[in-house]
């Protein structure tokens, strides 16, 4: 491993790095592929572009580029582009462990970051477009310090953008394709983590991009005052995720907007991937809108209020007009709400089509601790003990409006719950023992059946069934919920 924080590339072949001054008025630095290791040439191009000033361009010619160590980029304001996501492709240098970035601050681990962009000043504008990553190989093993117990990884981040102090940076991503690799040769079964940005303010737009075989596709951490858009209204804006754990992840972000629109997500049958298109944790003052998303063998969205501590202001979430086909027997609900903090968010789940089979607790819709959420006009099909688990395991969900949902295509099946649920009057909608003041209204002539444990809810136009759930069922619920919380706490971030 070479130390590269202060490396200056002094000699670059002119036939490989071509400054635009030779051919035009703009500051464009073209890198040609060598067929061997292109790390030094690409580093030199970025150094030259930064020296030339804002608006400069680093351009990859068509071909395959091989990198063995991180490209370190300070306060770059300009464009990094190729000739198309299938024409200019970045690879890891074969038979080489990719090197680590040794951070200039002590609280972050040395880690393999292919492109590391550090921002110490405000006002940068970054455009990244028309290139692909085809990543086969490992990084040098490194230790993740934020996860309990020894946690070693060899997975890489294709791009890491870090603001030192909260920095205003605008970014645009277009026609970028990232494909990682999976297999037993990797410590955790895969080698690509995510494109990540942290500690930023600004507008961030991702369109016509494609992510395949990765842990997360896009990670937005600790933003404040950002507007983040993934996908868009036009067919050409579509973003796709294939064989990922999560498509879009936001941790600790506050006072920001996230829109996820016109996204397609899919996972292969019997694959180890396929958790959620969107995962938002420890948000505060957020506005999140997810619509026009279609997911196969993947769940829709998970909201977790307290993963990194509770926020100080409520957030607003709207999930509408999505088509979610869950992975069979998944432990990730179609829409999953963990409102376990004092500040409660405004949540609307409406006009979605959700299907799932064989999951106990984490069916198409799951809420824990929610207040005044609105769940309306969804069509839910599949089978399991329930289609909606609202306030299971004694949670005190209250004030929910559950109206006009069509669950006629749901088959109640106690099998996933096991012997503990035999004999219970199960129903498509399950209101837990600690719930109160929730309103469930039937869907026209389609009379919904509700299993109301507490008897303290308002049921209109539905068939009500109540019963005392035995301790075995409560223990089974608690075990699943605690296991899920532990699992989420250990996810890489």
C-alpha positions as CSV (number, residue, x, y, z in Angstrom):
1,X,0.0,0.0,0.0
2,X,1.3,3.4,-0.9
3,X,0.6,6.6,1.0
4,X,-1.0,9.0,-1.4
5,X,-2.2,12.0,0.6
6,X,0.6,14.3,-0.7
7,X,1.5,12.5,-3.9
8,X,2.2,14.7,-6.9
9,X,2.4,13.1,-10.3
10,X,5.3,14.9,-12.0
11,X,5.7,13.0,-15.2
12,X,2.7,12.0,-17.4
13,X,3.0,11.0,-21.0
14,X,1.5,13.7,-23.2
15,X,-0.1,11.0,-25.4
16,X,-2.0,9.8,-22.3
17,X,-3.0,13.1,-20.6
18,X,-4.1,15.7,-23.2
19,X,-4.8,19.2,-21.8
20,X,-7.5,21.1,-23.7
21,X,-5.2,24.0,-24.3
22,X,-3.8,22.0,-27.1
23,X,-7.2,21.8,-28.9
24,X,-9.6,24.4,-27.6
25,X,-10.5,27.2,-25.2
26,X,-12.0,25.2,-22.3
27,X,-9.9,23.5,-19.6
28,X,-10.5,19.9,-20.5
29,X,-8.0,17.2,-19.6
30,X,-8.5,13.9,-21.5
31,X,-7.2,10.6,-20.2
32,X,-6.5,7.8,-22.6
33,X,-6.5,4.2,-21.5
34,X,-3.1,2.5,-21.2
35,X,-4.3,-1.1,-20.9
36,X,-2.4,-1.4,-17.6
37,X,-2.6,0.7,-14.4
38,X,-4.2,4.2,-15.1
39,X,-4.1,5.4,-11.5
40,X,-1.3,7.9,-11.9
41,X,-2.6,9.4,-15.1
42,X,-6.1,9.9,-13.8
43,X,-4.8,11.4,-10.6
44,X,-2.7,13.8,-12.6
45,X,-5.7,14.8,-14.7
46,X,-7.6,15.8,-11.6
47,X,-4.7,17.6,-10.1
48,X,-4.4,19.6,-13.3
49,X,-8.1,20.3,-13.5
50,X,-8.2,21.6,-9.9
51,X,-5.3,23.8,-10.6
52,X,-7.0,25.2,-13.7
53,X,-10.0,26.3,-11.6
54,X,-13.8,25.8,-11.4
55,X,-15.5,24.6,-14.6
56,X,-12.7,22.3,-15.7
57,X,-13.4,18.9,-17.2
58,X,-11.7,15.6,-16.7
59,X,-12.7,13.4,-19.6
60,X,-12.2,9.7,-20.1
61,X,-11.7,8.6,-23.7
62,X,-13.5,5.4,-24.8
63,X,-11.9,2.2,-23.4
64,X,-11.2,0.3,-20.2
65,X,-9.4,2.0,-17.3
66,X,-7.6,0.2,-14.4
67,X,-7.1,1.6,-10.9
68,X,-5.2,0.2,-8.0
69,X,-5.3,3.0,-5.4
70,X,-7.7,5.8,-4.5
71,X,-8.0,8.9,-6.6
72,X,-7.8,11.8,-4.1
73,X,-9.6,14.9,-5.2
74,X,-9.7,18.2,-3.2
75,X,-12.4,20.8,-3.8
76,X,-13.0,19.9,-7.4
77,X,-15.7,22.0,-9.1
78,X,-16.3,20.8,-12.6
79,X,-17.2,17.8,-14.7
80,X,-15.9,14.2,-14.8
81,X,-17.2,12.5,-17.9
82,X,-16.7,9.6,-20.2
83,X,-18.1,8.6,-23.6
84,X,-21.0,6.6,-22.2
85,X,-21.7,4.2,-19.4
86,X,-20.7,1.2,-21.6
87,X,-18.0,3.0,-23.5
88,X,-15.7,4.4,-20.8
89,X,-15.4,1.7,-18.0
90,X,-13.4,1.7,-14.8
91,X,-12.1,-1.6,-13.4
92,X,-9.9,-2.6,-10.5
93,X,-6.4,-3.6,-11.5
94,X,-6.3,-7.4,-11.7
95,X,-4.5,-9.4,-9.0
96,X,-4.1,-6.3,-6.8
97,X,-5.7,-5.5,-3.5
98,X,-7.1,-2.0,-3.9
99,X,-5.4,0.5,-1.5
100,X,-6.8,2.4,1.4
101,X,-7.4,6.1,2.1
102,X,-5.9,7.1,5.4
103,X,-8.2,9.8,6.6
104,X,-6.9,13.2,7.9
105,X,-9.2,12.9,10.9
106,X,-8.9,10.2,13.5
107,X,-12.6,9.1,13.9
108,X,-12.8,7.5,10.4
109,X,-11.2,4.2,9.4
110,X,-8.7,3.6,6.6
111,X,-10.9,2.3,3.9
112,X,-10.8,1.5,0.1
113,X,-12.4,4.4,-1.7
114,X,-11.9,4.4,-5.5
115,X,-12.7,8.1,-5.9
116,X,-12.5,10.2,-2.7
117,X,-13.6,13.8,-3.1
118,X,-13.0,16.1,-0.1
119,X,-14.6,19.6,0.2
120,X,-13.3,22.2,2.5
121,X,-15.0,25.2,0.9
122,X,-18.5,26.0,-0.2
123,X,-19.7,26.6,-3.7
124,X,-18.5,23.7,-5.7
125,X,-20.6,22.3,-8.6
126,X,-19.9,18.7,-9.5
127,X,-21.2,16.8,-12.6
128,X,-20.4,13.1,-13.0
129,X,-21.6,11.5,-16.2
130,X,-21.3,8.9,-19.0
131,X,-19.1,6.2,-17.5
132,X,-19.3,2.8,-16.0
133,X,-17.7,0.9,-13.1
134,X,-17.2,-2.9,-13.6
135,X,-15.6,-3.9,-10.3
136,X,-14.1,-7.3,-9.8
137,X,-11.6,-7.7,-6.9
138,X,-11.1,-6.8,-3.3
139,X,-9.8,-3.9,-1.3
140,X,-7.3,-4.3,1.4
141,X,-9.1,-5.6,4.5
142,X,-10.2,-2.8,6.9
143,X,-12.0,-2.6,10.2
144,X,-15.3,-0.9,10.6
145,X,-15.2,0.9,13.9
146,X,-18.8,1.8,14.3
147,X,-20.2,-1.7,14.5
148,X,-20.0,-3.8,17.7
149,X,-17.6,-6.7,17.7
150,X,-14.7,-7.2,15.2
151,X,-16.1,-6.2,11.8
152,X,-13.7,-6.6,8.9
153,X,-14.6,-5.8,5.4
154,X,-12.9,-5.9,2.0
155,X,-15.7,-4.1,0.1
156,X,-15.0,-0.8,-1.7
157,X,-16.8,2.5,-2.2
158,X,-16.8,3.5,-5.8
159,X,-17.2,7.2,-4.9
160,X,-17.1,8.9,-1.5
161,X,-17.8,12.6,-1.2
162,X,-17.1,14.2,2.2
163,X,-17.7,17.7,3.4
164,X,-15.3,18.9,6.1
165,X,-17.6,21.0,8.2
166,X,-21.0,21.2,6.5
167,X,-20.2,22.2,2.9
168,X,-22.5,23.5,0.1
169,X,-21.9,21.3,-3.0
170,X,-24.3,20.7,-5.8
171,X,-24.0,17.5,-7.7
172,X,-25.5,16.0,-10.8
173,X,-25.2,12.3,-11.8
174,X,-26.2,11.1,-15.3
175,X,-25.6,7.9,-17.2
176,X,-23.5,6.4,-14.6
177,X,-23.5,2.6,-14.3
178,X,-21.9,0.8,-11.3
179,X,-21.7,-3.0,-11.1
180,X,-20.0,-4.8,-8.3
181,X,-19.2,-8.5,-7.8
182,X,-20.4,-11.2,-5.4
183,X,-19.0,-14.5,-4.3
184,X,-17.4,-16.5,-1.4
185,X,-14.0,-14.8,-2.1
186,X,-15.3,-11.6,-0.4
187,X,-15.6,-11.3,3.4
188,X,-19.2,-10.3,3.3
189,X,-20.1,-11.9,0.0
190,X,-19.9,-8.8,-2.1
191,X,-17.3,-6.1,-3.0
192,X,-19.1,-2.8,-3.7
193,X,-20.7,-0.7,-1.0
194,X,-22.3,2.5,-2.4
195,X,-21.8,5.9,-3.9
196,X,-21.8,8.0,-0.7
197,X,-22.0,11.7,0.2
198,X,-21.8,13.0,3.7
199,X,-22.0,16.4,5.5
200,X,-23.3,18.4,2.6
201,X,-25.8,21.1,1.7
202,X,-27.0,21.5,-1.8
203,X,-29.0,20.1,-4.7
204,X,-28.2,16.5,-5.7
205,X,-29.8,14.9,-8.7
206,X,-29.4,11.3,-10.0
207,X,-31.0,10.3,-13.3
208,X,-30.5,7.6,-15.9
209,X,-28.1,5.7,-13.6
210,X,-27.9,2.0,-12.9
211,X,-26.6,0.1,-9.9
212,X,-26.0,-3.6,-9.8
213,X,-24.7,-6.1,-7.2
214,X,-23.9,-3.7,-4.4
215,X,-24.8,-3.3,-0.7
216,X,-26.4,0.2,-1.2
217,X,-26.8,2.1,-4.4
218,X,-26.8,5.6,-3.0
219,X,-26.1,6.8,0.5
220,X,-26.8,10.3,1.8
221,X,-25.5,10.8,5.3
222,X,-25.8,13.8,7.6
223,X,-26.9,16.3,5.0
224,X,-28.5,19.5,6.2
225,X,-30.7,21.6,3.8
226,X,-30.2,19.4,0.8
227,X,-32.7,18.6,-2.0
228,X,-32.1,15.1,-3.2
229,X,-33.8,13.7,-6.3
230,X,-33.4,10.1,-7.5
231,X,-35.1,9.5,-10.9
232,X,-37.7,11.8,-12.4
233,X,-40.9,12.1,-14.4
234,X,-39.4,11.2,-17.9
235,X,-38.6,7.7,-19.0
236,X,-35.1,8.8,-19.7
237,X,-34.7,9.8,-16.0
238,X,-35.3,6.3,-14.7
239,X,-32.8,4.9,-12.1
240,X,-32.5,1.1,-11.8
241,X,-31.3,-1.1,-8.9
242,X,-30.6,-4.8,-9.4
243,X,-29.4,-7.2,-6.7
244,X,-28.9,-4.7,-3.9
245,X,-29.7,-4.7,-0.2
246,X,-31.0,-1.1,-0.5
247,X,-31.4,1.4,-3.3
248,X,-31.3,4.7,-1.5
249,X,-30.2,5.2,2.1
250,X,-30.4,8.4,4.2
251,X,-28.9,8.4,7.7
252,X,-28.9,11.4,10.1
253,X,-30.0,13.8,7.4
254,X,-32.0,16.9,8.6
255,X,-34.0,19.8,7.1
256,X,-33.8,18.2,3.6
257,X,-36.0,16.9,0.8
258,X,-35.7,13.5,-0.8
259,X,-37.7,12.5,-3.9
260,X,-37.5,9.0,-5.3
261,X,-39.5,8.7,-8.5
262,X,-39.7,6.4,-11.5
263,X,-37.3,3.9,-10.1
264,X,-37.1,0.2,-10.9
265,X,-35.7,-2.3,-8.4
266,X,-35.4,-6.0,-8.8
267,X,-33.5,-8.9,-7.2
268,X,-32.9,-12.4,-8.6
269,X,-35.1,-15.2,-7.2
270,X,-33.4,-16.8,-4.2
271,X,-30.7,-14.1,-4.1
272,X,-29.3,-12.9,-0.8
273,X,-30.2,-9.3,-1.7
274,X,-33.5,-7.4,-1.6
275,X,-34.3,-5.4,1.5
276,X,-35.7,-2.0,0.6
277,X,-35.7,0.6,-2.2
278,X,-35.5,3.3,0.4
279,X,-34.2,3.3,4.0
280,X,-34.4,6.5,6.1
281,X,-33.0,6.6,9.6
282,X,-32.7,9.2,12.3
283,X,-34.2,11.9,10.2
284,X,-35.3,15.3,11.5
285,X,-37.4,17.9,9.7
286,X,-37.4,15.9,6.4
287,X,-39.8,15.8,3.5
288,X,-39.7,12.5,1.7
289,X,-41.8,11.6,-1.4
290,X,-41.6,8.2,-3.1
291,X,-43.8,7.5,-6.1
292,X,-43.8,5.6,-9.4
293,X,-41.5,3.0,-8.0
294,X,-41.8,-0.6,-9.1
295,X,-40.0,-3.3,-7.1
296,X,-39.7,-7.1,-7.7
297,X,-38.4,-9.3,-4.9
298,X,-37.7,-6.2,-2.8
299,X,-39.6,-4.2,-0.3
300,X,-40.6,-0.5,-0.6
301,X,-39.4,1.7,2.3
302,X,-38.2,1.5,5.9
303,X,-38.4,4.4,8.3
304,X,-36.4,4.0,11.5
305,X,-36.5,6.9,13.9
306,X,-33.8,6.0,16.4
307,X,-31.0,4.1,14.6
308,X,-28.4,6.9,15.3
309,X,-30.5,8.8,17.9
310,X,-33.8,10.6,17.7
311,X,-34.4,13.7,15.6
312,X,-35.6,16.9,17.1
313,X,-38.3,17.8,14.6
314,X,-41.0,15.7,12.9
315,X,-40.7,14.7,9.3
316,X,-43.2,14.2,6.5
317,X,-43.4,11.1,4.4
318,X,-45.6,10.4,1.4
319,X,-45.6,7.0,-0.3
320,X,-48.0,6.8,-3.2
321,X,-48.6,5.0,-6.6
322,X,-45.9,2.4,-6.1
323,X,-46.0,-1.3,-7.0
324,X,-44.1,-3.4,-4.5
325,X,-43.7,-7.2,-4.8
326,X,-42.0,-8.4,-1.7
327,X,-39.5,-11.2,-1.6
328,X,-41.2,-14.3,-0.1
329,X,-40.9,-14.8,3.6
330,X,-38.9,-11.5,3.9
331,X,-38.1,-9.8,7.1
332,X,-38.6,-6.4,5.5
333,X,-42.2,-5.1,5.3
334,X,-43.5,-3.5,2.1
335,X,-43.7,-0.2,4.0
336,X,-42.2,-0.4,7.4
337,X,-42.5,2.4,10.1
338,X,-40.5,2.4,13.4
339,X,-41.7,5.6,15.2
340,X,-39.9,4.9,18.5
341,X,-38.9,8.5,19.3
342,X,-40.9,11.3,21.1
343,X,-41.2,13.3,17.9
344,X,-43.7,11.6,15.6
345,X,-43.7,12.1,11.8
346,X,-46.6,12.7,9.4
347,X,-46.9,9.6,7.3
348,X,-49.2,8.8,4.4
349,X,-49.2,5.5,2.6
350,X,-51.8,5.6,-0.2
351,X,-52.7,4.2,-3.6
352,X,-50.0,1.5,-3.6
353,X,-50.2,-2.0,-4.8
354,X,-48.3,-4.4,-2.5
355,X,-48.0,-8.2,-2.6
356,X,-46.2,-10.5,-0.3
357,X,-46.3,-14.1,0.9
358,X,-45.2,-16.0,4.0
359,X,-44.0,-13.3,6.4
360,X,-44.9,-13.0,10.1
361,X,-44.8,-9.4,11.4
362,X,-43.1,-7.9,8.3
363,X,-46.0,-8.2,5.8
364,X,-47.0,-5.5,3.3
365,X,-47.5,-2.8,6.0
366,X,-45.9,-2.7,9.5
367,X,-46.0,0.2,12.0
368,X,-44.5,0.4,15.5
369,X,-45.3,3.4,17.6
370,X,-46.9,5.5,14.8
371,X,-49.2,8.4,15.5
372,X,-51.9,9.7,13.2
373,X,-50.5,8.0,10.1
374,X,-52.8,7.7,7.1
375,X,-53.0,4.3,5.3
376,X,-55.6,4.6,2.5
377,X,-56.7,3.0,-0.8
378,X,-53.9,0.5,-1.0
379,X,-54.5,-2.9,-2.8
380,X,-52.8,-5.7,-1.0
381,X,-52.5,-9.3,-2.2
382,X,-50.7,-12.4,-1.0
383,X,-50.9,-14.6,2.1
384,X,-49.7,-14.7,5.7
385,X,-51.0,-14.2,9.2
386,X,-51.9,-10.5,8.3
387,X,-51.4,-8.0,5.6
388,X,-51.0,-5.1,8.0
389,X,-49.4,-5.4,11.4
390,X,-50.3,-2.1,13.2
391,X,-48.7,-1.8,16.7
392,X,-47.7,-5.4,17.3
393,X,-46.0,-6.6,20.5
394,X,-47.9,-4.1,22.6
395,X,-46.8,-0.9,20.8
396,X,-49.1,2.0,21.4
397,X,-49.9,3.1,17.9
398,X,-52.8,5.5,17.9
399,X,-54.7,7.9,15.7
400,X,-54.1,5.9,12.6
401,X,-56.6,6.3,9.7
402,X,-56.9,3.1,7.8
403,X,-59.5,3.5,5.1
404,X,-60.5,2.1,1.8
405,X,-57.8,-0.5,1.6
406,X,-58.6,-3.5,-0.6
407,X,-57.4,-6.7,1.1
408,X,-59.8,-9.1,-0.7
409,X,-56.9,-10.7,-2.4
410,X,-55.2,-11.5,0.9
411,X,-55.4,-15.1,2.2
412,X,-55.0,-15.4,5.9
413,X,-52.5,-18.2,6.7
414,X,-51.2,-18.8,10.2
415,X,-48.4,-21.0,8.9
416,X,-45.5,-18.4,9.1
417,X,-46.5,-17.7,12.7
418,X,-46.3,-21.4,13.7
419,X,-48.2,-23.3,16.3
420,X,-48.5,-20.2,18.5
421,X,-51.1,-18.7,16.2
422,X,-53.3,-21.8,15.8
423,X,-56.8,-21.0,16.8
424,X,-56.4,-17.2,16.8
425,X,-59.1,-15.3,14.8
426,X,-56.5,-13.9,12.4
427,X,-57.5,-11.3,9.8
428,X,-55.9,-9.2,7.1
429,X,-55.5,-6.2,9.5
430,X,-54.0,-6.9,12.9
431,X,-54.3,-4.2,15.6
432,X,-52.0,-4.9,18.5
433,X,-52.9,-5.1,22.2
434,X,-51.5,-1.6,23.0
435,X,-53.2,0.2,20.2
436,X,-56.1,2.7,20.7
437,X,-58.0,5.3,18.9
438,X,-57.1,4.0,15.4
439,X,-59.9,4.2,12.8
440,X,-60.4,1.3,10.3
441,X,-63.0,2.0,7.6
442,X,-64.0,-0.7,5.1
443,X,-63.6,-0.4,1.4
444,X,-67.1,0.1,0.0
445,X,-68.9,-3.3,-0.4
446,X,-65.6,-5.1,0.3
447,X,-66.0,-5.8,3.9
448,X,-62.6,-6.0,5.7
449,X,-62.0,-8.3,8.6
450,X,-59.9,-6.8,11.5
451,X,-58.2,-8.7,14.3
452,X,-58.4,-6.1,17.1
453,X,-56.5,-7.3,20.2
454,X,-57.2,-4.2,22.4
455,X,-60.8,-3.5,21.5
456,X,-60.0,0.2,21.9
457,X,-60.1,1.1,18.3
458,X,-62.8,2.6,16.0
459,X,-64.0,0.1,13.4
460,X,-66.5,1.2,10.7
461,X,-67.9,-1.1,8.0
462,X,-65.6,-4.0,9.0
463,X,-66.0,-7.3,10.6
464,X,-64.2,-7.2,14.0
465,X,-62.6,-10.2,15.6
466,X,-60.9,-9.9,19.0
467,X,-59.0,-12.3,21.2
468,X,-56.3,-12.4,23.9
469,X,-53.0,-13.3,22.3
470,X,-51.0,-15.8,24.3
471,X,-47.6,-15.1,25.7
472,X,-46.0,-17.5,23.1
473,X,-47.2,-15.2,20.3
474,X,-45.9,-12.1,22.1
475,X,-42.6,-13.8,22.6
476,X,-42.4,-14.7,18.9
477,X,-43.2,-11.1,18.0
478,X,-40.6,-9.7,20.4
479,X,-38.0,-12.1,19.2
480,X,-38.5,-11.1,15.5
481,X,-38.6,-7.4,16.3
482,X,-35.4,-7.5,18.5
483,X,-33.6,-9.6,15.9
484,X,-34.5,-7.1,13.2
485,X,-33.3,-4.1,15.3
486,X,-30.0,-5.8,16.0
487,X,-29.6,-6.6,12.4
488,X,-30.3,-3.1,11.3
489,X,-27.8,-1.7,13.9
490,X,-25.0,-3.7,12.3
491,X,-25.6,-2.7,8.7
492,X,-22.5,-1.1,7.2
493,X,-22.7,2.7,7.1
